[in-house]
């Protein structure tokens, strides 16, 4: 029901009608009107459920008293400084920080802004006598425009009743939240310097209205005093009224300090699982689970239109992404989305699956939390706990479930045991293996659910043990008592449990997770906030407080300097140089044939038809490796990795592929040059040219390379691709193979040098842009899929 309060001859009455006289003939205000509806949340058994967002009204005092300059003296060790400021400046800063906190950490909350003491009047109740109160903005989601409006607020230089502003704020809050689920809060920022006209009856009625609204009142006091004897009458009234509505009064300097702290995003408390903890088919306990720890992901960036940003009316600049699919075999043919089929790699091929098959691939199970068994807590390594953790609590309102779960928790705690359970969070989901460990505190007790790995999740790496077990005299590897004491002293000196101090000088733990914020996220929030208000200014540097989170504490390490020096002295470290010519491990060999490794090429018949053995390379470069085992089957120079393909073909000993490799590499170089968009493929073509030159020298095929260089010069020197010839051939001095490099070359070093500067008869470059055999296409396609 709507209700109205009216002051007639000093009394407040409830008027069920909407026609209320607002002013008498003398022009004196005789009534105050506002509406309300009590909203009761239908929470039922879900007593933990709370509204997902908050409606906030900020009431800012801009009257005469807030514009009076104040002289602040700040004393330091060397000198004292005097600054002149106004209470309004601190109030605007507090409101700005409040809005910024809401934008960053509670973006779903909504904020309205009201100022009182303004020259003009603009509010829904202005015709009913609420003067010099202005509704700057209704309750909506905060954005940059609200911050800009706060920056534009100027002193009003008028006197207004702060209770009038409070009633207008309550009216705004009621109009917004009627019939909706909101948390409700009012922030009143004032120095209580304006007169307050409110009788005792009106005061009681207003307190009752706050109770019906289920709203909270937070007062940020400007120049409020902690000592009662220094408080003014208005300040005392504000404090008493705030206490009656169970609100909070915070001095402005403390509010600025609190709102300047880093904080995490507010997360709505919602249950992640509701079901039964099944200890046995005959014993099931009703429980709920809530997420306790979860990694906070970095915010994703949205794509905006750069063209719209540069226009006069950029608008939202939001863009819509559209995807289209084309066949590799026929790039001009578009494939519709409904014609696409997903597939999984199986060896070199791809096995397709339809949507129906894809559903059949998934193993689904019924929703459950079943105990598999119990084990000693020490048998579960800490590094086996994966991902996030959850807490298991009894179902609200179920006393039997609470008693049963409490008994189980205490039994696990007393026996130092844990439970291993099968967990399916949602119907049709995949089963998980979880660990249930007890946690008992003064206020509550619950089970902590942690995820355990399966065999596929483990990484079974082998490492050399610190203490060799196969040595006879392993005592020399054991640390001495002096070394053990030095290590223990180092740990004690860098103990984080006593590394910090609170405001009173008491020792406390440093880097508590609850007080240590992610520097990456917090710096992102600061830069985002700064760029929103100053789009053309450079981004601010990393905050010193954030830097302290990711860097060792200098004062702590300064205190621990003696322990660190002692540790270094008892554990001297020396840099060792790795042997350059260290032989690789022989997979197929023994001490008897250590000097002569047997390989496949050892049984290749020579020209005389006799078998011969080939000694292994003294540098160990011919040993077996995974790269060689994979690359031994290469038969063509592909376009994805032509350099490695060329080298692999030259190293083949089961078949002679030298001529084929050289021919295909020359074709690949020409193709890369001709198909290059500007200089896109020039570096790749240059790498191919260098490896081709090295291969021709090694295989005594200098004539083929020199002839190819003549062709390159005729094709590109002074023509369309002259930039490749000048930048990658001439400047890097890639010339003909001369006789000093290969005995089969008739070219002298002087002729090789003169080749780069002379001119010859031009040839027509071959068309290699679209020429590609079927084998290359299949090979490249498979390489790209990999």
N, C-alpha and C positions, 0 to 999 in steps of 0.2 A: 504494500500500500504506500501511496505517496502521503507524506505528512509535512506539515508546515509549522514553523514556530513564529509566534508574533508577540512582540513586547507591547503591552498595553498597561500603562500606569505602573510600570516596574514589574509586570508579571509576564511569564511565558505561558502561552496556551497552545494546545494542539488544535489546529483548524483543518477539518477534513475537506474543505473546499479550496479551490484555486484562486478565489477572489479575495485578496487581502489588501486593505488600504496601506499604502507604502509611506505616504507623507501626510501630515496634517496641514491645516491651512496656514500654519505659521512657518512651514518649510522645515520643520524639525523631523529628523528621522525617527519613526516610531515602530519600525518592524524590520526583522531580518528573516529572509526566506531562503530555504534551500530544501532539496529533496533527497530521499534516500530509499534504498531497498536493501534489506538484509539478505545476502546471498549465502545459503548454506550449501557447502559442497557435499555431494552425495558420494561419500567415500566408502560407505559400507564396511566390509571387513578389511578393506585395504587401507588401514590406518596410516600406513607409511606414505601413501600417495599424496603429493602436494601439487599445486598448480605449476605449470611448466614455465610461466613467465610472470613478471612483476610489473605493475603499473605504478609509476613514480611521478609525483608532482613536486617540483622544486619551486619554492617561494623565496624570492630574493628581495631584500630590503634595499631600496635605492633612495631613501628619503634624505632629509636635511642632515640628520646626525651621521649618516653614513658617508657624507661628502666633506665632513669637517677634517681638515688635515691634522695628522698626529705626528709628533716628533719621536722617532725611535733611535735610541743610542745603543750601538753594539760595541762592546768592549772586547779587545783582544790583548794578547801579551805585549804587543809593541805600541799599539795606539787604539784610540776609540773613534768610531765613525758615527756620524749623525745623519739619518735619512728622514725625509719628510714624505709621508704616505697617507692615504685615506683608508678607512675600513672597507670601502667599496672595492678597492683593488684586491685586497685579500679575499673578499667574498666572491668576486668574479673568478679569481684563480681557483678557489675551492669548488665552485660550480663547474668550471671547465674540467677540472680533474675528475669530478664525479661523472660527467657525461662521457669523457674519454674512457673511463673504466667500464662504463656500460657498453660503449661501442665495441671495445676490444674483447671483453671477457663475458658479457651477457648481451649479445646482439639481439636476442629475442625480446628483451625487456623494452618497455615503452616509457617515454618521459614527456611530461608537459612542463611548461615554464611560465611562471607568474611573477611579475614585479609589482611592488607597491611603494607608494611615495612618488609616483610619476606625475608629470605635469598633466597628462591626459588621463582619461578613464576609458577602458575598453574591456568589459567582461559581461557575461550573461546576466548578472545581477545588478548592473549599473543603474537600471531604472528603479531599483529598490533601495538605493541609498549607499551602495558600496562604491565610494568615490576614490579616485587616485589609485585604483588597482587595475593593472593591465595584464590580460592574457596574451603573452608573447607567442605561445605556441601550444596547441592542444596536445593531448597524450597520443603520441605516435612513436614509431621506432626512431631512435636517435641517428643522426647522420652529420655530415660535415656542415650542412646548412645551419643546424642548431648551434654548432660551435661558433660559426661566423656571427650568428645573431647574438650570442653571448658576448663576443668581442665588441659588438657595436653598442652594447648597453652603456648609457651615460647617466650621470646623476640626475635625479628627478627634482630635488630641492623642494619637495612638498612633504607635508605631514599626513600620514595615513595610519589608521588603526591596524596593527598587525593581526588582530583577531578577525577583522574584515577580510584580510587577505587569506587567512586560514580557512574561513568559511567558504570563500570563493574556490580555494583549492580543494576543499572537501566536496563541493558541488561538482567540480570538474572530474574528480575521481569517481564519484557516484554515477555520473552520466556515462562514463567510459566503461565501468565494470558491472553495471546492472545486468544480471542474467548471464554473466560470464565468469569463468574461473581465473582469477588473478590474485596474486599476492599484492597487497596495497601498502604504500608507504608515502609519507610526506616529509620532505626536507625543508626546514625553515631556517634560512640564513639571515640573521639580524643581529643588531647590537641592542635591541630593545630600547631604542632612544626615543620612539614616538609614544604618545599617550595611548593607554589601553582603556577602552570604555566597555566594560563587561561586568554585569551584576553577578552576584553569587548564584542566583537561579539560572541565569544564562550559562554560567560556567558549568554548573552541574548538568544542564541539558546538553552542552557541548561534549562533556566527558561521556555521557551516555551514548551520544551519537557515534563517538569514536569506537565504543565497544560494539555497537551494532554493525558498524562498517568492517570491523576486524582489521583495522588499519594500524600501522605503526607510525609514530612521530619521532623524527630525528631532528634535533635543533643544533645547528652549528652556530655557536655564540661568538660574536665579535667583541673582543675586550671584556669577556666574562671573567669574573674573579672566583677563585677557589675559596677565599676567605669570606665568610658570611657578612662580616662587618663592613666589607668594602662594596657589597652588592647594592645596586639601586633597587628601588621599589619595583620597577618593571622587570628587572632581571630576576628578582625573587618570585614574581608572579609567573614568569615563563617557566622557571625551574619547577615550581609547585604544580603548575598545570601539566607539564610534561611528565612528572612523576605520577600524577593521577591517571593518565592514559597509558602508563607503563612505557613511556618513551625514554629517549636517551638525549642528554645534553653533552656536547663535545665542544671544547674550545677550538677556535679556528686553526690555531697553530698545530694542535694535535690532529685535527681533521686533515690538514694539508700533509702532515707527516704520514698518516695512515694511508691516504689515497695516493701518495707518491711511491709507496712500496710496490714492488712487483707482485704479481699474483697470477694464478692460473685461471683458465676459463671455468666458469661455473657449470657443473654437470648436474642434470636433473637426476634425482635418486629414483631409479626404476629397477624393478627386479629383473634379473637376466634369466632366471629359471624358477618355475613354480611346479612342484611335484612332490614326490615321496623319496626319502632316503630309505632304500630297501636293504635292510640288514639281512633279512631272510624272507621267504614268501609269507611267513606268518608275522613278521615284524616290519612295519612300514611307518616312517615318521614323516609327517608333513613339514616340508622345509621350503624356504625361498633362498635364492642366491642373489648377491649383488656384486658388481665388479668392484674390486678393491684397488688394483693397480692395472694401468693400461698405458702403453706408449702414446703420447700426444703427438699426432702427426703434424707435419708442417703444412700450413694452409696452402691449398691449391690456388694457382693464379687463373683468372678467367681471361679469355681472349676478347679483346675489344677492337673496335674499328679505328685504326690510325687515321683514316680519311675523315671520319666523323669528328675525331678529336681536333683536327685542324680547321674545321668549319666554324661558322659563326654561331650556329646552334647545334652543339654536339649531341645533346640529348643523353640517352643512356649509353650509347656507343656499343651496345650488345650486338654480337654477331651470331648468326646461325650457321652451324657447320653441316655441310652436306657431303656425303661420301659416295663415290662411284667406283665401280670395279670393272676392270678390263682384262682381257685374255692376253697372256704373254705371247702366244702364237699369233694372235690377231689383235694388235693394240687398238684398232679402230672399232672393234665390236665391244659394246658395253654389256656387262653381265648384270642382270637384275639381282637384288639381294635375296629374293626367294629362291633363286636358282643356285645359290652358293651352298656348298657342302663342306662341313668341317672334317678334319682328318688328323691322325696322329702319325708321327714318324715311326717307321718300323724298318730299321736298317737304312738302306738307300732309298726306299720307297715310302709312300704315304698311304695309309689305310683309311679310306673315307668312312664316315659314320653319319647317318641321317639323324634328325632330331629325335626320332623314336629310338634309334640305337643308342643315342647319347644318354637318354634317360635310363636305358637298361644297363649302361656302363656303371652307373653309380650304385654303390651298396648303401641301402637305406636301412634304418632300424627304428624301433619304437622309442619314444621319449622315455628316459629312465635315468636313475642314479642308483646303481646297484653295487653293493660292496662285494668285491671279489675275495678279499681276505685282509688279514692284518699282518704287519711286520714290524721289526725294530726300526725306530726312526733313524738310527745310524746307518742302516743298510741302504738308504736312498741318498745318493750323492747330491750335493747342492746344485752341481752343474747340469743335473738331469731335469731340473724344473724349467719348463718352457713358458714363453709367452706371458700373458697376463695372469692375475690371480683373482679369485673370487672368495667371498665369505658366505658360509652357509648358516642361516639363522632359522629358528622355528617359525612356522606359519603364525602370523599375528592372530591373537585371540584364542589360540589352541594351547591350553595349559598342559594337557597330556603330552603333546608334541614337545613343548618346552622342557618338561621334566625328563622325558626320554632322551632328548638330544643333550641336555645338560649332564645326565648320567654317563652317556657315551663319551662326551668331551672329557669329563673328569677321569674316567677309566683310562682313556688313551694317554692323558697327561701323567697319571700316576705310574703307569707301566712303561712310559716313554716309548709308546708305539704309535703307529700311523695306520691308516686304512688305505688300501688301493681299491679303486672303484671303476666301474664302466659308466661313462657319462655320455648321454645323448641329449643335447640341450633342447633341440626342437624335433617335432615329429617328422620322420623321414630324413633326419640328418645322419651324419656319419658318426660312428662311435669313437670316443676318445678314452684314453687311459689317464686317470687323474689320481692325485694324492690328496688325502684328507688328513690334515694335521690339526691338533687342538691348539687353541689360543685362549687363555683366560686372563681377563683384566678385572679391575675393580667394578667398572660400570657394566661390563657385558662379557659374554663368553660365546665363542662360535668356532666353527671349523673353517680352516683356510683351505680352499681348493686350488691346487696347482696342477698344471698339465705335465704329464710324463711322456717321454719320447718312445716311439716304436723303433725297431731295429733300423729302418730306413732313415730315421732322423739322426742317428748317431754317426759321428765321424771317427772311425777307428784308426787314427794315425799312430805310427810307431815312432818313438823317440829314444834316443840313447839315454840310458839311466845315468843319473848323477853319480851314483856309487856303483862302479863295475862289480859284478858278482863273480866273474870268472877269473879275477886276478888273485894271485897268491898272496901278495902283500898289499891288500886293499886298505890296510890301516893308514897308509900314507894319504889316502883320499879322505879320511875322516877329519873333521875340523877339531882343532885343539880347544882347550877350555878357554883360552884367551880369545879365540875367534868367536866362540859361542857367546861369551860375555859381551863382546863388541857388538854382535848382531842383536842381542837382547837389549842392550843400551840404546842402539839406534832405533829400535821399534818403540821403546818407551819414550824417547825424546820426541818422536813424531806422532805421539798418541793423539788422535783427534777427539777422544772423549773428554779431554781436558784442555783443548786448544783454544777455546773461545771464552768470552766473558759477557755477561748480560749487563744491563744498564746499572745495576747495583754493584758490579764488580765480582759477582759470583761466577765460579767456574762452571762452564756448560759445554756440551758437545758441539763441535763444529761440523758444518756441512750436513746438517740433518736434511733428509729428503724433503720434509715438509717445508723447510725454509730455504731450500736451494732450488732456484728456478733455472730452466733450460736457457742458456745464454743465446742460443740460436733463435728460439722463439721470441724471447723478450726483446732482443735487438730488432727482430723483424717487426714486432708491434710498435716499437718506438719509431722506427723509420717510416712505417706505414702512417702512423699518426702525424709525424712531422711533414711528410710529403703531401698529405691531404690538406694541411693548412698552408704549406709553403711549396707550391708545385715547382717553382723555379730555383729554389735554394738547394745547395748540395746537402746530401744526407749527413746526419750527425755521426760522430765516431762512437765506438763501443763505450757504453757506460762503465765507469770504474768499478762499480759494484758487480756488474756482470763479468768483468775481467777477473775479479777475485775468485769467481766460481771455477774458472778454467785454468787458473795459474796457481802454483804453490804459494802458500802464505810466506812472504819474505820474513816476517817477524818470527814465525815458527821455525823456519830453517836457520835463522840467525841464532836462535837459542840452542838449536841442535847441532851447531857447527862443530863443537868438540867431539861429539859422538860420531859425526860423519867423517871427520879427519881420522879418528881412531879406527873406524871401520876400513877406511882406505889404506891405512898403514899395515893392518894385519892381513889384508887381502890385496896384495900388490898385483896389478894387471899389466901385462906387456902385450904390445901389438905384434902379431906374428904374420909374416908374409907367406901367402899361399904358394906352393911350388908351381912353377910355370909349366913344366913338362911332366905333370902328373898323369900316369897311365890310367885309362879308364878300366872299369871292371870288366873282366872277361866272363861272359855268360856260359860259353861252351869252351872250356879249356881246363887245363890242369897245370900243376907245376912242371910236369914233364914236357909239356909243349908250350911253356910260357913265352918262349922267344919266337915261336912260330905258330900263330893262331890259324886254325883250319877253318876255311870259309867255303862258300859255294863255288867261288871263282877258282879255288884251288884245283878243281876237277875239270875245268874247261880245257879241252885239248888244244895244243898249240898247232902251228902250221905243219910241224913234222908228224902230227898225229899222236904225240906222246903226252901223257899227263904230267902236269907240273904243279908244284905248290908255290904259292906266292906268299912271301913273308909279310907279316902285318906291318903297318906303318909304324915307324919308331915313335911318332908323336901320339899314337893312339887315336888318330882321327878316323880310322876305318872301323872302329868298333861298332857293334850293333847299338842302335838307339831306336826309340819309339818313332822319331821323325822318319828314319830310314825305312823302318818296317811299313809305315803308312805310305811313303812316297815311292816305294820301289815299283809300284804297279802303274805309274804315270806313263801314258802313251802319247799325249798331245799337249801342246802349249796352249792352255786356256787363257781366257781374258781376265779371270778373277785374280790369279796369282801367277802370272807368266814367268816371273823370275825363278820361283821355286820349281815350277814345272820344267823349265829348261834345264836347270841344274840336275833334277832327278832323272831326266831322260839321258843326260850325258853320263850319269853314274851307273846306268843299267849295264850289266855284264852278261845277262842271259840273252840279250839281243842287241844288235847294233842299231841305235837310233840317233846317231850323231847327225847325219845328213838331214833326216826328217826334223830333228829339233832345230837345226840352224835355219832350214827353210821356213818352218812355221814361226820361228821367232822374228825373222825378217818381215814376214807378212803381218805379225802382230804389231810390230813397231810402226809400220806404215798405217795400219788401221787406227792405232791410238793417235797418231799425229793428225790424220785426216778427219777423224770423228771428234776431235777435241773442240769444245766450246771455249774460244779464246785460248787460255793456257791451262785448261782444266786437266788434261791428260799428258801434258808435256813432261812433267817430272817422272811419271810412270814410264813413258816412252824412253826417256833418258836412262832410267835404271835398266830397262831392257837392253838398250844399246851397249851399256857398260858390261853387262853380264854376257852379252853375245860376243863382245871383243875378247873378254877373258876366256870364254869357252873356245873360241877359234884359236887362240894362242895355245891353249892346253891341248887341243886335239889336232894341232898343226893344219888348220884350215884357214890360213891367213888370206889365201886368194879369194875365198868366198866373202870374207868380211871386207876386204879392200874393194872388191867389185860392188858390194852393197853400199859402201861409203860413196863411191862414185855416183851411184844411182841417187842416193839421198841428196848429194850436192846438186845434181842436175834437176831434181824435182823441186827443191825448196829454196835454193840460194837465189835471192833477188826476186822471189815470187810470193805467193799468198802466204805460205808458212815460213817466210824468211825469219820471223822472230824466233822460231825454234832453232833454226840453223845457227843464228847469231848468238842467242843467249845460252843454248845448251851444248852446242857443238864447238863453235869457234872460241867462245870465252872460256869454256872448260877444257879446251884443247884435246878433244876426242878426234884423233886423226888416224891415218893408216897404220897398220901393223908393219914395222920395219924389221930389218934383218937382225938387229940386236935383241929384239923381243922373241922372234921365232926364226929358226934356221930355214924354213921353207919359203920365207918371204924375200922377193927380189928387191923390195923397196928399201932405199937407204934412209937413215935418219933425217938427212937434209931434205929429201923428197917428201917425207912424211910431214915435216914442218911447213914446207912450201905449199902443201896441198890445201891447207885451210884458207890461204889467201889468193890462190889462183882461180881462174874461171875456166869452165869447160862447156862443151855443147850441151844444152839443156835437153832433158827427156820429159816425156809426158807421164805424170804420176799415175799409178794404177788406181782403179776404183776399188777400194777395200772397205768402204763404209757399210755396205749391206751384204758383202760376200761372207758367208759363214756356213760351214758344212754342218750336217746334222749331228755329228759327234760332238762338235764344240757346243752346240746349243744344249744338248742334253747334259754335258759335263758342267757347263756354267749354271744351268738351272739347278742342278743338284747342289752345287757349291753354294749358291745363294740361299737355297732352302736350309742348308746346314748353318 
